[in-house]
């Protein structure tokens, strides 16, 4: 249902309109997820963004990478790489991103309309305007403000939705660019949505160990002292100090106990104390029973607990990597205690390029390629991520192989 903020009805991003912030916090608290997303960014970005033209040769698609002075001059007028990286980051975190498009001012005095620049809008600061039809195609405005803090003090700016059929319709417009998520009317959700519980669980394990260490019962030994030993000490003290009352005797017994236990502590703790010993005296009571000191090691079962948590951690690692859609070898994650071989890495990389890049690249570069097509009709060029093909060492000539110097 819609939320009313600053006089506008907005489509809440998540149950409480804070999904981008929640994804940010959940991912950043995990030891694996941020690195996997960074690796996805690096793999997708490849060697950079360049102009290319699609051609078909012998029934196969081929990209012809080209240079164009006019388009490159337009790109140089604004920070298009920062725009692409911002859009890529939001897309990998949320499977969608917002941007704004600004026309050149010359169209006001009769010059041909051209898009001057594109600007990435952080997802946490943008929302769709509510439409009762619940159809994203009917959304008329993108609302921008500090939604993390309910837009208090910043207000809300309203942008008309970019008209792809008529890019010159508005001097400034905005768009939500995304890949459709099944069963979702408005916003998309990231592909790791189903792995969120594993990401959270994996993040909790170091905290659990911290509290076990800080607050756990870390007793190593249970020392049994015979009551008859202390009774004899009391009798000795009373004979030596007939003027002491019972309270004074018990104070002295307490001091003797502390000193004695400190001796045990010094002997039983620390690796430098290996081989030391402690001497105690066995006592025979009036019934002929031997009263003796006894030291028992306490089994805290901590190993079982640690092993179980580590197994949960291993399960969460597998679930996180698979849920985030990146092969473990490309994620630099060890599986069963070993890293992937070179051949596994090579084939995983080739599979990633063939199957996991085009949908994301089309969504991320789609807006800027639409602007290029509008500004430079007939050029038939578009931006694409350039990926250099990896080859095995065996396929290279001896002169091109890596050597240790």
N, C-alpha and C positions, 0 to 999 in steps of 0.2 A: 504494500500500500504506500501511497505517496507521503512524503514528509514536507511540512511547510517550514521553510527557513528564509528569513529576510523577506517575507512576502511572496516567495516563489514556491511552487510545488515541484519538488524534485523526486527523481527516482532514487531511492536510497541504495547506496553501493554496499550491499550486505545487509544483514538483519538490523544493525544499528547504524548504518551509513558510515562504517569505519573499516570496510574490508581492506582497502589499500594499506592503512596503517597496521592492521592486524597481520597481513601477509608480510609486511616489512619486519615487524617484531618477531614473528614466528621464524622466519628464515634467518634473520640476523643472529638469533640465539642458538642456532644449530651449527655444529662444526663442519658439516658436509654441504648443506644446501647452498650457502653463498658461493663456495668454490665451484660447485657444479654449474650454477647459473653463470658465473664468470667464465668458466670453460666453454659453455654453450655460446656465450657472446663472442669469445675469441674464435671458436670454430666457425660460427656463422659469418663473422666479419671477414675472416680470411686475411688476405693480403691488402684489403681495402675496397673502396667503392669506386667503380669506373663505368664509363659509358660503353654500351655494347649494342649490337644489332643481332637479331635472331635470323638465322638462315637455315635452310634444309639441304643437306647433301646426302644423296644415296639413302633417303628415307630416315636420316638421323638429324636431330636438332643440334645445331652448332652455334655458339656465341662468337661473334666477331668483335673483339674489343677495339674500340676506336677512340680518337681524340677529336673534340670539336671546340674550336676557339670561342664561339658565341655562347654555347651552353656553359662551358667552363668559366667564362667571364661572369655570367649570371650567378653561378654557384659561388664564385669567389667574393661576391658582394655581401654574402651573409654566411654564417657559420653552419653550413649544411652538415658537416661531419658531427658536430655537437648535437644537432637536431636528430640525426639518424641514431646516434648512440643513446640519446634520451628515449627515443621511441622504442628502440630495441630493448632497453632495460625494462620499461613498463610492459612491453609485450611479453617478455620472458617471465616476468613476475605475475602478470594478470591476464595475458592473452589478448590484450587490447591496449590502446593508448589514445590520448587526445592531442589534437594539434589545431593551430590557428593559421589562417592564410590571409595575407595582406596584399591588396592590389597596389600597383604603382599609382602615384597621385596624378600622373599625366593623363589618365583617362578622364579626369574631370574637365579638361580643356580640349577634349576631342581626340586625343591620341589613342591608338589601339590599346585596349585593356591588356595588362600583363600582371601576373602574380609577382610581387616584389620579393617575398620571402615566406618561408614557413617557420612556425615557432612551436616547439614542443611544450605542451601544458602538462605538468606532473599530474598523474592520476589522482593523487590525494586532494588536488585542488579543483577538480572538474566533476560535474554531474550532468546527467541528462534531465531535461525538463519532462515532467510527468505528462503522459497522454492517456486519457481514459480508454482509448482503444487498445492499450497495452501492445501496440505495434511500434517497433523502433523506427520503422520507415515514416511514421507520422510525427516524430519528434521535430519540433520547430526550432528549439534553442538549446545551446550548450551553456550551462551556468558555471561560472568560475569564481572561486573564493576560497577562503581558508576554512574548508569544511572540517578539518581536524579539530578546530576550535569553534565550530558552529558559526563561522564567519563573523564572529564578534569583533568589531572595530575595523574590519576590512570591507564589509559589504559584499555584494555579489554583482559581477559583471555578466551581462547576458549577450551571447553571440548568436546570430542566426546560423542555422546549420548550412554548411557548405553545399551548394548545388552543383553536383558533378556535371549535369547537362548544360549548365550555364555558369561557369566559374566566375564570370564578371558581374554576376547579379548583385553581390554585396561587396562593399569596400573592405570589409573585414568579416570573416566567417570562421567557424570552427567545425570540427568533425570528430566523431568517435570511430576509430579504425580498429577492427577486431576480426577474429575468426570465430564463427558461430559455435556456441556450446549447446549441445543437445538439450532441449527442454527449457532453455533460458530465454525469457522474453526480451531482456534489455542487455545487461552486461554479460560478458563472457567470464568464465572462471578458468584458472590455470590448470594445466594438465596434471599437476601434482596435487590437485584438490583431494583426491582419495587417499593420498599419502600424508595428509596433514597430521593425523593422529600419530603416525610413526615419527614424523619430524619432531613433534612436541615430546614424544616419549624419549626419543634419542637425545634430545636436549636436556632432559631431566636427569639422566644417569650421572653426569658429573656432579650435579647438585646433590643427588642422593649420597654419593660417595663423600662429598664435603661434610654433610651433616652427620654421616656415620662416623667420620673421623673426629669432628668437633664435639659431637654430643653422645657418641656411643659409649657403652660400658666396656672399657678397655682393661679389664682386670686380667692379669696373666697368671697369678698364683693365689691359692687359698691357703693361708697359714693357720694351722690349728695349734694353739698353745694349751698345755695342761693346766687346769685350775689349781692343782696341787702345787705346781711350781710357784704361782703367785702367792698362794697361802703361806708357803715357807718364807717367801720374801717379806711378807707382812710380819711374820713372827720375828724374823731377824731384825727388822726395823724397830719393832716394839721393844725388843731386848736392848738394842743399841740406844734407843731414845725413849726411855720410860715416861718422859714428860709430854710426848706427842699424843694428841687425841686421834680418834679414828679418821677424822677429816684430813689431818695433816699426813697421816700414813697413806691415805688414798691418793693424795697429791703426789707424793713421792713415787708411789706405784705407777701413776700415770706417766711421770717423767721417765721412769725406767722402761716402761712399755714403748714409749716413743723412741728412745735411744736404741732399744733392742731391734725394733722394726726398721729403723734407719739402717742398721747394720745389714739386715736382710735385703733391703732395697739396694744397697750398694753392691751386694754380692750377686743378686739375681738379675740385675739390669746392666745393660751395656756390653758390647762385644769385647771390650778390653778386660772384662772380668772373667773371661773363660779360664777355667781351671781353679778358681778360688773356691773356698769352702767356708762353712759356718759351723761352729761348735755349739752343741746344746747338751744339757745334762738330763738323762732319764731319771725319773723318780719312781720309787716303789711306795705305794700307799700302805695304809695299815692292814689292808686285806691281801697284800702281796701282789697287787696288780701294777703293772708297769705303766707309768704316765710319761709320755714322750711327745716331743714336738713332731709335727707332720706338715710337709709342704706338698700341696697338690697343684699341678698345672690345670688351669681352667680352659676347657675347649669352648671357645666362643662361637663356633660354627661360622666364623666370618668367611672362610674359604668358600663354603657352599653359597653364601649370600652373594659374594663377589662374582663367583662363577655364573650364577643365575643372571645377575645384572649384565655381565659381559656378553652372555648369550643373547639377551634382549637387545643389547647394543649391536651385535652382529646382525640380528634379524632386522633391526631398524635401518642399518646401513644398506642392506639389500633392498628393503622396501623403498627407501628414499631414492636410491639411484635408479631403480626401475620405474618408480612413480614419476620421476622428473624427466624420464625419457632419454637418458644418455647412457650409453654402454659403459659398464664399469671400467673397462680399459681406457676409455677416453676421459673418464672422471678421475683417473689416477687413484682408484680405490682398489685395495687388495681383496681378492676373492679367495677364500680358503687359505689365507696367509701368504698368497703369492701375487705378484704383479703379472699382467698379461705379457705374453711374448710379443716380439716384434711383428710377427705375421698376424696375430690376433688384433694388434693395434692397427695395422694397416687395413685389414678387412673391415674392422669396425668403423674406421674413418671413411673408407669408400662407401660403405652402406649408409653412413650418416649423410654424406654429400648427395647420394642418389635419392634418399627418401625423406630426410628431415629438414631440408633447407628451403625448398621452393615455397611451401605454404607460408612459412615465417617471413621469408624474403619478400614475397608478394604483398603481404600485409604491411610490413615495415616500410618498404620502398614504394608502395602503391601511391600514396599521396604526392610524393615528390616527382614520381614519374608522370602522374596526371598533370602536374604543373608544367613539366618539361613539354609534354604533348600540347598543352594549351599555349604556352609561350612560344614554342618553336614548331609550328605545324609543318609537316612534311619532312622533318629531320629523321623520323623513324628511329630515334635513339632512346635508350632508357638506361638508368643506373642499375647496376647489379653488383653483387658481392663476388669478387674474384678469388678463386681458390686454386692454388697451385697443386697440380697432381703429385701425390706422393709415389715414389718408386722404391722398390727394394734395392738393396745394395748390389744384388746379383744382376739386376737389369741395367746397371750403370756401367759405363766403361771404367777401366782401372784408374784413369786420370781423374774421374769425377767422384770417386768413392771417398768417404770420410776416412782420414788417417789420424792416428795418434802422433803428435809431434814430439 
